[in-house]
Amino acid sequence: MTDATISVLVGLRLLVVEDEFMIAEHIGMLLEDFGCDVAGPVATIEEALAAVDEGGLDGALLDANLDGESTAPIAAALRAASVRFVVVTGYGAHELADEALNHAPRIIKPFSTAELEATLVGAFTR
């Protein structure tokens, strides 16, 4: 963990939206290692929208799709709530189903701890 992580990520409450349990757990553990407070993980659009409505989020890590459905509605809700998010996807640099997803910072699965850290620091310092 770098000094940038300590100053930027520690204490952030980040929602993990991921439908693959092992990936969600791995992301959650990494976020905790960075000093973040992990909300979730949640695996459905409905659960994610409820978490956004509940409030208190500083950011989110958002899988590009959940069980074949675009997470564009979640991206829209996060934007409306002024909550920053990073798209986590296995689709690489390919266009996604929604502009909000395409224009968000993106990390490509599989990723390293250093890649996740750098992406989050970049997303939360802009």
Beta strands, then each sheet from edge to edge (+ up, - down):
strand 1: 13-17
strand 2: 37-42
strand 3: 59-63
strand 4: 65-66
strand 5: 69-70
strand 6: 84-89
strand 7: 106-108
sheet 1: 2+ 1+ 3+ 6+ 7+
sheet 2: 4+ 5-
end
